[in-house]
Amino acid sequence: HERLVGSEMCIRDRLIIYEVIIMASKNTVYLTEEGLKDLKAELDNLINVRRPENIQSIKEARSLGDLSENADYDAAKNEQAQIEGRIKTIEKMLENVTVINDIPKDIVGLGSTVAIKYIDDDDEDEYKIVGSQEADPFESKISNESPIAKALLNHKVGDVVTVESPNGNLSLIHISE
């Protein structure tokens, strides 16, 4: 088990500090109403379910004796660091949240659901543009910071947009209804 030694920190402490620094450097967190509800539910679960379960795990591991070679204790303390780090992260996010309410109807913006057609291969996809914290490509939710969303923002149905991918390829996309 690592402890603070001179200028070195244990992995748990670095994880918590790193997450807090990342969140402090980002100001606005864009979420839909559903995303806000999910985030609050996660925070409630962490505080009222996972934290008490973890405290009990630490107590049980502590009762086993020598902490210097107690893997259960180390695992429980690592889990505690992850739980507390996530709680801090969510609380910081909630302090800086902007709920996406006014979804533009005539142009593509945050909260818009957009059907796009790739001109070079006739594939068609539909995406909802959300804040980066809520993005989930498996649910067709893309971050407003992604290359496709950046290219689509402030355009309207019928526009043809060029998207540069990370590998340098260009795709022409037609925005459809």
C-alpha positions as CSV (number, residue, x, y, z in Angstrom):
1,H,0.0,0.0,0.0
2,E,1.5,3.3,-1.1
3,R,1.4,6.3,1.3
4,L,2.5,9.9,0.9
5,V,6.3,9.8,0.8
6,G,8.1,13.0,0.3
7,S,6.7,14.4,-3.0
8,E,5.1,11.1,-4.1
9,M,1.4,10.4,-3.6
10,C,-0.5,7.2,-3.6
11,I,-2.4,6.3,-6.7
12,R,-5.8,7.1,-5.0
13,D,-4.7,10.6,-4.1
14,R,-3.4,11.3,-7.6
15,L,-6.7,10.0,-9.1
16,I,-8.8,12.3,-7.0
17,I,-6.6,15.4,-7.6
18,Y,-6.4,14.7,-11.3
19,E,-10.2,14.4,-11.7
20,V,-10.8,17.6,-9.7
21,I,-8.2,19.5,-11.7
22,I,-9.8,18.4,-15.0
23,M,-13.2,19.5,-13.9
24,A,-11.9,22.8,-12.5
25,S,-10.4,23.6,-15.8
26,K,-13.7,23.1,-17.7
27,N,-16.3,25.6,-16.9
28,T,-19.7,24.9,-18.5
29,V,-21.1,21.4,-18.6
30,Y,-23.9,21.0,-21.1
31,L,-26.6,18.4,-20.2
32,T,-30.1,17.6,-21.4
33,E,-32.8,17.3,-18.8
34,E,-32.4,13.5,-19.0
35,G,-28.7,13.8,-18.5
36,L,-29.1,16.0,-15.5
37,K,-31.6,13.6,-14.0
38,D,-29.2,10.7,-14.6
39,L,-26.2,12.6,-13.1
40,K,-28.3,13.4,-9.9
41,A,-29.4,9.8,-9.7
42,E,-25.7,8.6,-9.9
43,L,-24.7,11.1,-7.2
44,D,-27.5,9.9,-5.0
45,N,-26.5,6.3,-5.5
46,L,-22.9,7.1,-4.7
47,I,-23.7,8.9,-1.5
48,N,-26.5,6.8,-0.2
49,V,-25.7,3.3,-1.4
50,R,-22.1,2.8,-2.6
51,R,-20.4,5.0,0.1
52,P,-22.1,3.2,3.1
53,E,-21.4,-0.2,1.5
54,N,-17.7,0.8,1.1
55,I,-17.5,2.0,4.7
56,Q,-18.8,-1.4,5.8
57,S,-16.2,-3.1,3.6
58,I,-13.4,-1.1,5.1
59,K,-14.6,-1.9,8.6
60,E,-14.8,-5.6,7.8
61,A,-11.3,-5.6,6.2
62,R,-9.9,-3.7,9.2
63,S,-11.3,-6.3,11.5
64,L,-9.2,-9.0,9.8
65,G,-6.0,-7.7,11.4
66,D,-2.7,-6.5,10.0
67,L,-3.4,-3.7,7.5
68,S,0.1,-3.8,6.0
69,E,-0.6,-7.0,4.1
70,N,-4.4,-6.8,3.9
71,A,-5.5,-6.9,0.2
72,D,-9.2,-6.5,1.1
73,Y,-8.4,-3.3,3.0
74,D,-6.3,-2.0,0.1
75,A,-9.1,-2.8,-2.4
76,A,-11.7,-1.1,-0.2
77,K,-9.6,2.0,0.3
78,N,-9.0,2.2,-3.5
79,E,-12.7,1.8,-4.1
80,Q,-13.3,4.6,-1.5
81,A,-11.0,6.9,-3.4
82,Q,-12.8,6.2,-6.7
83,I,-16.2,6.8,-5.0
84,E,-15.1,10.0,-3.4
85,G,-13.4,11.2,-6.5
86,R,-16.6,10.6,-8.6
87,I,-18.7,12.4,-6.0
88,K,-16.4,15.4,-6.2
89,T,-16.5,15.4,-10.0
90,I,-20.3,15.2,-10.1
91,E,-20.7,17.9,-7.6
92,K,-18.3,20.2,-9.6
93,M,-20.2,19.3,-12.8
94,L,-23.6,20.2,-11.1
95,E,-22.1,23.6,-10.0
96,N,-21.3,24.4,-13.7
97,V,-24.2,22.8,-15.5
98,T,-26.2,24.4,-18.2
99,V,-29.3,22.5,-19.1
100,I,-30.1,22.4,-22.8
101,N,-33.7,23.6,-23.0
102,D,-34.0,25.8,-26.0
103,I,-33.4,23.4,-28.9
104,P,-33.2,25.3,-32.1
105,K,-35.7,24.3,-34.7
106,D,-34.3,25.8,-37.9
107,I,-30.6,25.3,-37.3
108,V,-28.4,22.6,-35.8
109,G,-27.5,23.3,-32.2
110,L,-27.0,21.6,-28.8
111,G,-29.9,19.2,-28.3
112,S,-30.7,18.8,-32.0
113,T,-31.3,15.4,-33.5
114,V,-29.8,15.4,-37.0
115,A,-30.2,13.0,-39.8
116,I,-27.2,13.0,-42.1
117,K,-26.4,11.3,-45.3
118,Y,-22.8,10.6,-46.4
119,I,-22.6,11.7,-50.0
120,D,-19.8,9.4,-51.1
121,D,-21.4,6.1,-49.9
122,D,-25.2,6.9,-49.4
123,D,-25.1,5.7,-45.7
124,E,-27.5,7.6,-43.5
125,D,-27.2,8.1,-39.7
126,E,-29.1,10.0,-37.1
127,Y,-27.3,11.7,-34.1
128,K,-28.4,13.8,-31.2
129,I,-25.9,16.5,-30.4
130,V,-25.2,16.7,-26.6
131,G,-22.6,18.0,-24.2
132,S,-19.4,16.0,-23.9
133,Q,-20.3,14.5,-20.5
134,E,-23.5,13.0,-22.0
135,A,-22.0,11.7,-25.3
136,D,-22.6,8.0,-26.0
137,P,-21.9,6.8,-29.5
138,F,-23.7,3.6,-28.8
139,E,-26.9,5.6,-28.3
140,S,-26.2,7.9,-31.2
141,K,-25.4,10.8,-28.9
142,I,-22.4,12.7,-30.1
143,S,-20.5,15.4,-28.3
144,N,-20.8,19.0,-29.4
145,E,-17.0,18.9,-29.4
146,S,-16.7,16.1,-31.9
147,P,-15.6,16.8,-35.5
148,I,-19.0,15.9,-37.0
149,A,-21.0,17.9,-34.5
150,K,-18.6,20.9,-34.9
151,A,-19.2,20.8,-38.6
152,L,-22.9,20.5,-38.3
153,L,-23.5,23.2,-35.7
154,N,-25.3,26.3,-37.0
155,H,-26.2,24.7,-40.3
156,K,-29.7,23.8,-41.5
157,V,-31.6,21.1,-43.4
158,G,-30.3,20.8,-47.0
159,D,-26.8,22.1,-46.3
160,V,-23.8,20.1,-47.4
161,V,-21.1,20.2,-44.8
162,T,-17.4,19.1,-45.1
163,V,-16.1,17.2,-42.1
164,E,-12.4,16.5,-41.5
165,S,-11.7,13.3,-39.6
166,P,-8.7,12.8,-37.3
167,N,-7.0,10.7,-40.0
168,G,-7.3,13.6,-42.5
169,N,-10.1,12.3,-44.7
170,L,-12.9,14.6,-45.7
171,S,-16.5,13.6,-45.8
172,L,-19.3,15.5,-47.4
173,I,-22.5,15.3,-45.3
174,H,-25.9,16.3,-46.4
175,I,-28.2,17.4,-43.5
176,S,-31.7,15.9,-44.0
177,E,-34.8,15.8,-41.9
